[in-house]
């Protein structure tokens, strides 16, 4: 049985510019399977956000194919089903919040999908509970913190009951507390409901919490694996202008000074334990 939720095959995309066509990527292949939490890393302009928009049919390929649960994103007849299957959360939650009251905002998408009113109420209640925002249901969104607004944006997507959520730099505008709130929500959605997650991010500590990390450079994938497999390739990542988690950075520098340490101790506790073992 094919468990692919998202699949790009020989994906090519070009933007039309005043100077002609600008190729973002060519012959790109990737499969995201049910239940994965995939972080997509890369510097600005490498194609991350463009790829994310293909997964929701916001952009369509100029070559190759993108499939969502087997549905061709280029088929106009399937667009509504594709948007129901893959929800998008963007960098700035203010761009997704459309109502003056939190619960009305969360209800907006299912109302437009024609969901019966009784089911809308149930979906709104469930979505707000999932993101831990039930007590704010009657608040004005513009009075919430950045992290709270982003959780409301996620709740609005959840109310559509998607199989997959693609988040494009959702914590880029947030402080550390807001970032932690959003990451906790994302990972809990995956753990509890099995929601497939694609997270576009430039925060290495966020990527380290995912089950899979993909690194893009100039429209191509240069690394793909578990966080441990990818972040131990320190020189490769540095070569394309990316950092590694601080734990890996510390272990890497200590290794250069002769300490026999593993590079795959990503967590703070694991890193501390590895260093303590060597010191003993």
PyMOL commands that set and color helices and strands:
alter all, ss='L'
color gray80, all
select helices_A, chain A and resi 48-54+76-85+93-95+102-112+117-130+134-136+141-143+146-158+176-193+204-207+227-231+234-239+246-256+268-279
alter helices_A, ss='H'
color red, helices_A
select strands_A, chain A and resi 4-17+20-33+37-41+63-68+71-72+86-89+164-168+196-200+212-217+220-225
alter strands_A, ss='S'
color yellow, strands_A
deselect
rebuild
show_as cartoon
